[in-house]
Amino acid sequence: MRVTLMSHSVLTNILEQLDSLSLDEKQILSKHLASLNDENQALSYLSKLKMIESKKTDILKISKNYGASNFRYCIEDNEVIFIVDLAKNRSLLDLGGLLESLRELLSFDVVVFTEKMIKEPYRELIINNAVNL
């Protein structure tokens, strides 16, 4: 997400203009802003999906280095969740290394879980929505 800083005078001007709007105009503006937010989320979702697919070979190579297999992912509420099986001789340190390597490779924040790590109320939803890489 790109954050742009505005000067105090610009923000004051915007707030004054908002105060001068009628209730109907404020509702129209609110709907328009919500629509723009939905579009931005959809674009973010698609860009993350394209990045994951374009880096598939690298992701699988990295995951093998950390003893991870059965690599799946899902994007829920614009959050990328990777689900892996971790080899018995591997530890949470390997999972942490995998996490950092994926963040560096993809250039966006992700989370990595094994199935057992996902809390029960969410496990079924996440597993059912997960896609094999």
Secondary structure, 3 states (H helix, E strand, C coil): CCCCCCCHHHHHHHHHHHHCCCHHHHHHHHHHHHHHHHHHHHHHHHHHHHHHHHCHHHHHHHHHHCCEEEEEEEEECCEEEEEEEECCCCCHHHHHHHHHHHHHHHCCCEEEECHHHCCHHHHHHHHHHCEEC
